[in-house]
Amino acid sequence: MMLEPIPFLDEVLKEFLREDIGGGDLTTLAVFSESERKTIVKASLHAEKKGTLCGTPFAERLLRILDPSSSAKWNYGEGEVYPEGETIGILESRLSDLLAAERLILNLVKHLSGIASLTRSYVDRVNACRPSGMRPLRITETRKTLPGLRAFQKYAVRVGGGQNHRYDLHGGILIKDNHLAVSRSVRGILETARRNAPHPFRIEIEADTPEQAMEACQFGADAILLDNMPFPVLAELVGHLRSNRREILLEVSGGITLERLPQLATLDVDVLSVGALTHSSPDAPIRLDFLD
């Protein structure tokens, strides 16, 4: 399963391989004969802890770039939860190619499964805590991603059940604190943005204070990001904003931990954006073992 293709996937994966292999795998060339290097071998991906699987299409493609005859058999599908101690999948390829690709495969699967697993924890908890009858509450990541890995990391968030925030600066109009630091006027910057914004983009503004949020609501922001506010402030502010404009999109960000979700899930907001999904998710504990 791939929820959406990664743009220019083969070119990106080939660059990953060039970076890691360089001029060739000197160790494999030094210790195995040519006939040995062509031997077909198998390796298993083994889960040392429960998690949500992500990255299988990239693992397969990396190996097939090197060895078109390679194969992969997965015991769990992309986005499925695998238990601790289980074999996730079996890879089969020529010895030299599996040795060349093993670190890249493991790095990607561990990293992306870590993001998907953490995202799944957020999504499951917020759904469990959300009072019935309230509007859906989305979990998204932010642009706090590693250069070159953004498409992969945002893909992993989707696999984990989350949704994506804007992909890049061209993906939406979000007026942040540094824009306001230059403009100094919420009303003025919103009016200017509305004159210049391409159709049909909505205009979102980040508010660091309740005063900024109320002003943004008054002067026509389509969405307001409430950033780094304590829960009591958020609870009162969201009530005021909804009483003024019921359907304005409200997003909360800043220090959103799993421990805070039971409180935050009670707010009448639409989005919780969590930078930690991509910048602080631990790699999933998965190992790759060659089989006899």
Secondary structure, 3 states (H helix, E strand, C coil): CCCCCCCCHHHHHHHHHHHHHCCCCHHHHHHCCHHHHCCEEEEEEEECCCEECCCHHHHHHHHHHHCCCCEEEECCCCCCEECCCCEEEEEEEEHHHHHHHHHHHHHHHHHHHHHHHHHHHHHHHHHHHCCCCCCCCEEECCCCCCCCCHHHHHHHHHHCCCECCCCCHHHCEEECHHHHHHHCCHHHHHHHHHHHCCCCCCEEEEECCHHHHHHHHHCCCCEEEEECCCHHHHHHHHHHHHHHCCCCEEEEECCCCHHHHHHHCCCCCCEEECCHHHHCCCCCCEEEEECC
